[in-house]
Amino acid sequence: MHLFKRISCLLSSSLTVMNDCARKPLYAMLIEIIKLWFRDGARPAHYFSYPLYRRDSPANIYAYVGGKNIGQVYDRINDPLWTSVLNNKISFDLFFRQMDIRLARQVGFNIRNQFFIGDDVIRVSDRQQLLTVLKLLVSNSSVASIFGKPTGGMQGRGCFKFDLPNISELLAKRGSELPKGDYVYQEVIDQHPKMAELHSSSVNTLRIDTYRTDEGEVGVMSAFARMGAGKSCIDNASAGGCFVGVNLEQGTLMRRGYTMPKYGFSNLERHPDTGVVFDGFVIPFFQEAIMVAKRAAKMIPVSAVGWDIAISRDGPILIEGNAPYHAGLSEMVYGGYWRNPVFRRLIADHAPEMISIGRHFDETDLGVFGKLKM
C-alpha cells in the first residue's frame, strides 16, 4: 500500500510538471536535474517542490540546499529531549509562560476523556458531559471563542475553532474523537487589523527561523507570513493557505507569494481572495516579533527552530516553536539558503562536510556575503 501511494504521488507530480505551461524545456530540466544530482549525490526532490523547473524561478539553482537536506542536518543537531518540550503544546505553554514571554492564553486541555480547565479535572463519559465541558471552555474565554488543536499536532492538522453558536456542529463532527485524543484549547487571538486585511477568517502568523549556536548566540535565518485562503480558519500552507517572504530589514512582504504544490502551485503577487498586494505590505510590530523569536530561542537549547508568532493589536504573541519543521518553505521564500549567512554559519559549525556543496553556489554567483549578524 505504501509503495502504491508513493507511485501514485510520483505520477501525479509528474503530470503536474508536464502540464505546467510555465515549465522549462525538457532538455533544460534534465540538464539541471543531473547537475544537482551530481552536486548532492542524491535525487534533488526540491527541484520540483520549490519549484525550480519553472521559467519564472530564480536563475541560480545552486542557491538552494533542498528541504530534505536541511531537515537531515536539523534532525542531527537538535536535542530530542528539548524538541519534545517544543512539540508538546502543554509542556511548551508551561515552559515559556514561566519565562515571561507573551503566549496565546490556554483555557484548558484534555488527555483522552479527562479535561483540565483551571483547577478542575472533569471526566467525560458521554455527549452531554462533553457539551457541558465545551460550553465551560467558551465561558472561560474573554473573547467567547476557542481554537483547539492536537497537543502533538503539526502543520495545522486537526485544528478547529468554535464558539457557543457552533458547538452543536463541533459535536457532530468531532464528538467521538475529542475524548479519545489529546487537545489544547486556546483563546482565539484578536489579531491586528492590518494582519486581518490579508485574510480575515484566519489568524495570519509569522514563521521566523532561528539558529542558536552552542554558545547561546541567536541569529534569524528567515521569516515569512502565512495566511489562510477561502473560508479556512487555519493559516498553515500545509492546509491550503499561502505564504510570502518578509524582508528582515524593512519588515515588509516581498513581491512573490506561493501555495504548496499539492494544492496546485501558484506564483502570487496578491492574495487570491482579498486581492491585497504583497509587495511592500507592512507587517506591524515586525521587529518586536523578531525579538520575541530570538528571546525564545535563547531560552531553550535547540539549534534550529521555526517559531510561529501572531500579531495582536498591541504586539506579538508566541504561538509555538517547531523542531522539526518544513524548512523547505523558509528556503523557498528566502531564495536559497546557500545565500544565507546565518545558515552558512550553522553548516560551518555542525555540518562542515557540506561546505563543498555550498561552494558550487559561490562559484556561480557574483554576490558577496555580508557579515554574519547574530
FENMOFEN-V306583 format. One record per pair of residues at least 24 apart in sequence whose ideal C-beta (glycine too) atoms are under 10 Angstrom apart, sorted by the first residue. I is the first residue (numbers start at 1). GAP is how many residues later the second one is. If there is no record, write none. Layout:
{{I;GAP} {I;GAP}}
This chain:
{{9;253} {12;249} {12;250} {13;32} {13;35} {13;36} {13;38} {13;248} {13;249} {14;34} {16;32} {16;35} {16;245} {16;246} {16;248} {16;249} {17;30} {17;31} {17;34} {17;36} {17;37} {17;244} {17;248} {20;31} {20;33} {20;34} {20;35} {20;241} {20;245} {21;33} {21;34} {22;29} {22;31} {22;32} {22;33} {22;34} {22;35} {22;243} {22;245} {23;28} {23;30} {23;31} {23;32} {23;34} {24;28} {24;29} {24;30} {24;31} {24;32} {24;33} {25;30} {26;27} {28;25} {28;27} {29;24} {29;25} {32;25} {32;29} {32;30} {33;28} {35;26} {35;27} {35;325} {36;25} {36;26} {36;28} {36;30} {36;324} {38;322} {39;27} {39;317} {39;318} {39;320} {39;321} {39;322} {40;25} {40;26} {40;28} {40;29} {40;314} {40;317} {40;320} {41;316} {42;24} {42;26} {42;27} {43;25} {44;24} {44;25} {45;24} {45;283} {46;24} {46;282} {46;285} {46;286} {48;213} {48;217} {49;211} {49;212} {49;213} {49;216} {49;279} {49;280} {49;283} {50;208} {50;211} {50;215} {50;278} {50;279} {50;281} {50;282} {50;286} {51;207} {51;210} {51;214} {51;216} {51;281} {52;280} {52;284} {54;211} {54;213} {56;200} {56;211} {57;210} {57;275} {57;278} {58;198} {58;274} {58;277} {58;278} {58;281} {59;305} {59;306} {60;275} {60;276} {60;278} {60;279} {60;300} {60;301} {60;304} {60;305} {60;306} {60;307} {61;275} {61;299} {61;300} {61;303} {62;274} {62;276} {62;295} {62;296} {62;297} {62;298} {62;299} {62;300} {62;301} {62;302} {62;303} {63;268} {63;271} {63;272} {63;273} {63;274} {63;275} {63;276} {63;277} {63;295} {63;297} {63;298} {63;301} {63;302} {63;304} {64;264} {64;267} {64;268} {64;270} {64;271} {64;272} {64;273} {64;274} {64;275} {64;297} {65;262} {65;263} {65;266} {65;271} {65;272} {65;273} {65;275} {65;278} {65;282} {65;289} {65;292} {65;293} {65;296} {66;261} {66;262} {66;265} {66;270} {66;271} {66;291} {67;258} {67;259} {67;260} {67;261} {67;262} {67;263} {67;264} {67;265} {67;270} {68;259} {68;260} {69;258} {69;259} {69;262} {69;268} {69;282} {69;285} {69;288} {70;139} {70;151} {70;234} {70;254} {70;255} {70;256} {70;257} {70;258} {70;260} {70;261} {70;267} {70;273} {70;276} {70;277} {70;281} {70;284} {71;233} {71;253} {71;254} {71;255} {71;256} {71;257} {72;252} {72;279} {72;282} {73;230} {73;231} {73;254} {73;270} {73;273} {73;274} {73;277} {73;278} {73;281} {74;135} {74;137} {74;228} {74;229} {74;230} {74;231} {74;232} {74;249} {74;250} {74;251} {74;253} {74;272} {74;276} {74;277} {75;229} {75;248} {75;249} {76;227} {76;274} {76;275} {77;134} {77;135} {77;137} {77;225} {77;226} {77;227} {77;246} {77;269} {77;272} {77;273} {77;274} {78;134} {78;223} {78;224} {78;225} {78;226} {78;227} {78;245} {78;246} {79;221} {79;222} {79;223} {79;224} {79;244} {80;222} {80;243} {81;220} {81;221} {82;218} {82;219} {82;220} {82;221} {82;223} {82;239} {82;241} {83;217} {83;219} {83;220} {83;221} {83;222} {83;238} {83;239} {83;240} {83;241} {84;68} {84;239} {85;215} {85;216} {85;217} {85;236} {85;238} {86;210} {86;214} {86;216} {86;219} {86;220} {86;221} {86;234} {86;235} {86;236} {86;237} {86;238} {86;239} {87;64} {87;65} {87;66} {87;67} {87;233} {87;234} {87;235} {87;236} {87;237} {87;238} {88;63} {88;64} {88;94} {88;96} {89;60} {89;61} {89;62} {89;63} {89;64} {89;93} {89;94} {89;95} {89;97} {89;230} {89;231} {90;26} {90;61} {90;62} {90;92} {90;93} {90;94} {91;60} {92;59} {92;92} {92;208} {92;226} {92;227} {92;228} {92;229} {93;91} {93;93} {93;225} {93;227} {95;201} {95;204} {95;205} {95;226} {96;199} {96;200} {96;203} {96;204} {96;222} {96;224} {96;225} {97;221} {98;201} {99;196} {99;197} {99;199} {99;200} {99;201} {99;219} {100;195} {101;191} {101;194} {101;195} {101;198} {101;215} {101;216} {101;217} {102;190} {102;207} {102;208} {102;210} {102;212} {102;213} {102;214} {102;215} {102;216} {103;83} {103;193} {103;214} {103;215} {103;216} {103;217} {104;43} {104;80} {104;82} {104;83} {104;84} {104;85} {104;99} {104;204} {104;206} {104;208} {104;213} {104;214} {104;215} {104;216} {105;35} {105;36} {105;37} {105;38} {105;80} {105;81} {105;82} {105;83} {105;84} {105;212} {106;78} {106;79} {106;80} {106;81} {107;29} {107;30} {107;31} {107;32} {107;33} {107;34} {107;35} {107;39} {107;40} {107;41} {107;77} {107;78} {107;79} {107;80} {108;25} {108;28} {108;29} {108;32} {108;33} {108;38} {108;40} {108;75} {108;76} {108;77} {108;78} {109;28} {109;39} {109;42} {109;73} {109;74} {109;75} {109;76} {109;77} {110;27} {110;38} {110;41} {110;68} {110;69} {110;70} {110;71} {110;72} {110;73} {110;74} {110;75} {111;40} {111;70} {111;71} {111;72} {112;66} {112;67} {112;68} {112;69} {112;70} {113;65} {113;66} {113;67} {113;68} {114;65} {114;68} {115;63} {115;64} {115;68} {115;70} {116;68} {116;69} {117;68} {123;56} {124;54} {124;55} {125;54} {126;49} {126;53} {127;44} {127;45} {127;48} {127;49} {127;52} {128;43} {129;50} {130;37} {130;40} {130;41} {130;44} {130;45} {130;46} {130;48} {130;49} {131;36} {131;37} {131;39} {131;40} {131;44} {133;45} {133;46} {133;52} {134;28} {134;29} {134;30} {134;33} {134;34} {134;36} {134;37} {134;40} {134;41} {134;44} {134;51} {135;29} {135;32} {137;25} {137;30} {137;48} {137;49} {137;50} {138;24} {138;25} {138;26} {138;27} {138;29} {138;47} {138;49} {139;25} {140;45} {140;47} {141;44} {141;45} {141;46} {141;47} {142;45} {142;46} {142;48} {143;44} {143;45} {143;46} {143;47} {144;43} {144;44} {145;42} {145;43} {145;44} {145;45} {146;24} {146;39} {146;40} {146;41} {146;42} {147;37} {147;38} {147;39} {147;40} {147;41} {147;42} {147;56} {147;86} {147;87} {147;172} {148;26} {148;30} {148;35} {148;36} {148;37} {148;38} {149;34} {149;35} {149;36} {149;37} {149;85} {149;170} {149;171} {150;27} {150;31} {150;32} {150;33} {150;34} {151;30} {151;31} {151;32} {151;33} {152;29} {152;30} {152;31} {152;32} {153;28} {153;29} {153;30} {153;31} {153;167} {154;82} {154;84} {154;166} {154;168} {154;170} {154;171} {154;172} {155;79} {155;81} {155;82} {155;83} {155;84} {155;167} {155;170} {155;171} {156;46} {156;70} {156;72} {156;76} {156;77} {156;78} {156;79} {156;80} {156;81} {156;82} {156;83} {156;84} {156;85} {157;77} {157;79} {157;81} {157;82} {158;25} {158;76} {159;24} {159;73} {159;74} {159;75} {159;76} {159;77} {159;80} {160;73} {160;74} {161;25} {161;27} {161;40} {161;41} {161;42} {161;72} {161;73} {162;26} {162;71} {163;25} {184;136} {186;133} {188;45} {189;121} {189;122} {189;123} {189;124} {189;128} {189;130} {190;120} {190;122} {190;123} {190;124} {190;127} {191;93} {191;119} {191;120} {191;121} {191;122} {191;126} {192;91} {192;92} {192;93} {192;118} {192;119} {192;120} {192;121} {192;122} {192;123} {192;124} {193;91} {193;120} {194;87} {194;88} {194;89} {194;90} {194;91} {194;117} {194;119} {195;30} {195;32} {195;40} {195;86} {195;88} {195;89} {195;90} {195;115} {195;116} {195;117} {195;118} {196;31} {196;78} {196;115} {197;30} {197;74} {197;77} {197;79} {197;84} {198;27} {198;28} {198;29} {198;30} {198;37} {198;44} {198;46} {198;55} {198;59} {198;73} {198;75} {198;76} {198;78} {198;80} {198;83} {198;85} {199;27} {199;28} {199;29} {199;30} {199;31} {199;32} {199;33} {199;34} {199;36} {199;42} {199;43} {199;72} {199;73} {199;74} {199;75} {199;77} {200;27} {200;28} {200;73} {200;74} {201;26} {201;27} {201;28} {201;29} {201;30} {201;31} {201;32} {201;33} {201;34} {201;72} {201;73} {202;24} {202;25} {202;26} {202;27} {202;28} {202;29} {202;30} {202;31} {202;32} {202;33} {202;34} {202;37} {202;39} {203;24} {203;25} {203;30} {203;31} {203;32} {203;107} {203;108} {203;109} {203;114} {203;116} {204;24} {204;31} {204;37} {204;38} {204;67} {204;79} {204;106} {204;107} {205;30} {205;31} {205;36} {205;84} {205;102} {205;103} {205;104} {205;105} {205;106} {205;111} {205;112} {205;114} {205;115} {206;29} {206;40} {206;77} {206;79} {206;80} {206;83} {206;84} {206;86} {206;87} {206;101} {206;102} {206;103} {206;104} {206;105} {206;110} {206;113} {207;28} {207;29} {207;30} {207;36} {207;39} {207;86} {207;99} {207;100} {207;101} {207;102} {207;112} {207;115} {207;118} {207;119} {207;122} {207;123} {207;126} {208;38} {208;40} {208;78} {208;81} {208;82} {208;84} {208;85} {208;86} {208;88} {208;89} {208;97} {208;98} {208;99} {208;100} {208;101} {208;108} {208;110} {208;113} {208;122} {209;84} {209;88} {209;95} {209;96} {209;97} {209;98} {209;113} {209;116} {209;118} {209;120} {209;121} {209;122} {209;125} {209;128} {209;131} {209;133} {209;134} {210;80} {210;83} {210;84} {210;86} {210;87} {210;88} {210;92} {210;93} {210;94} {210;95} {210;96} {210;97} {210;111} {210;132} {211;86} {211;92} {211;93} {211;94} {211;129} {211;131} {211;132} {211;134} {211;135} {211;136} {211;138} {211;139} {211;163} {212;82} {212;84} {212;85} {212;86} {212;87} {212;88} {212;89} {212;90} {212;91} {212;92} {212;93} {212;134} {212;162} {213;90} {213;132} {213;133} {213;136} {213;137} {213;161} {214;87} {214;89} {214;135} {214;136} {215;134} {215;159} {216;81} {216;82} {216;83} {216;85} {217;77} {217;80} {217;81} {217;128} {217;155} {217;157} {218;75} {218;76} {218;77} {218;78} {218;79} {218;80} {218;81} {218;87} {218;124} {218;156} {219;75} {219;78} {219;121} {219;122} {219;123} {219;124} {219;126} {219;127} {219;153} {219;154} {219;155} {220;28} {220;70} {220;71} {220;73} {220;74} {220;77} {220;87} {220;120} {220;122} {220;153} {220;154} {221;27} {221;83} {221;85} {221;106} {221;109} {221;110} {221;113} {221;116} {221;119} {221;120} {221;121} {221;122} {221;123} {221;124} {221;125} {222;24} {222;26} {222;84} {222;105} {222;107} {222;108} {222;109} {222;110} {222;111} {222;112} {222;113} {222;115} {222;118} {222;120} {222;121} {223;24} {223;25} {223;28} {223;60} {223;63} {223;66} {223;67} {223;70} {223;83} {223;84} {223;86} {223;107} {223;110} {223;111} {224;29} {224;30} {224;33} {224;34} {224;82} {224;105} {224;106} {224;108} {224;109} {224;110} {225;28} {225;29} {225;32} {225;53} {225;56} {225;58} {225;61} {225;86} {225;108} {226;82} {226;103} {227;30} {227;44} {227;45} {227;46} {227;47} {227;49} {227;51} {228;43} {228;45} {229;30} {229;34} {229;37} {229;42} {229;43} {229;44} {229;45} {230;42} {230;43} {231;42} {232;41} {235;73} {235;75} {236;24} {236;72} {236;90} {237;25} {237;26} {237;89} {237;92} {237;95} {238;24} {238;25} {238;88} {238;91} {239;24} {240;24} {241;30} {242;24} {242;26} {242;28} {242;29} {242;30} {242;31} {242;36} {243;25} {243;83} {243;86} {243;87} {243;89} {243;90} {244;24} {244;25} {244;27} {244;34} {244;35} {244;37} {244;39} {244;89} {245;33} {245;84} {245;85} {245;87} {245;88} {245;89} {245;90} {246;32} {246;35} {246;37} {246;40} {246;43} {246;44} {246;87} {246;88} {247;33} {247;36} {247;39} {248;38} {248;39} {248;42} {248;86} {248;125} {249;37} {249;38} {249;124} {250;30} {250;32} {250;33} {250;36} {250;37} {251;30} {251;31} {251;32} {251;33} {251;34} {251;35} {251;36} {251;37} {251;38} {251;39} {252;26} {252;27} {252;28} {252;29} {252;30} {252;31} {252;34} {253;24} {253;25} {253;26} {253;27} {253;28} {253;29} {253;30} {253;80} {254;24} {254;25} {254;26} {254;27} {254;79} {254;80} {254;81} {255;24} {255;25} {256;76} {256;77} {256;79} {257;76} {258;71} {258;74} {258;75} {260;66} {260;68} {260;69} {260;72} {283;28} {284;27} {284;28} {284;29} {284;31} {284;32} {285;24} {285;26} {285;27} {285;28} {285;29} {285;30} {285;31} {285;32} {286;25} {286;30} {287;29} {288;27} {288;28} {289;26} {289;27} {289;28} {289;29} {290;26} {291;25} {292;24} {292;25} {292;26} {293;25} {293;28} {294;80} {296;25} {297;24} {303;43} {303;46} {303;47} {304;39} {304;42} {304;46} {306;24} {336;25} {336;29} {337;24} {338;24} {338;26} {338;27} {338;31} {339;26} {339;28} {339;30} {340;29} {340;32} {341;28} {341;29} {341;30} {341;31} {341;32} {341;33} {342;30} {342;31} {342;32} {344;25} {344;28} {345;27} {345;29} {348;24}}
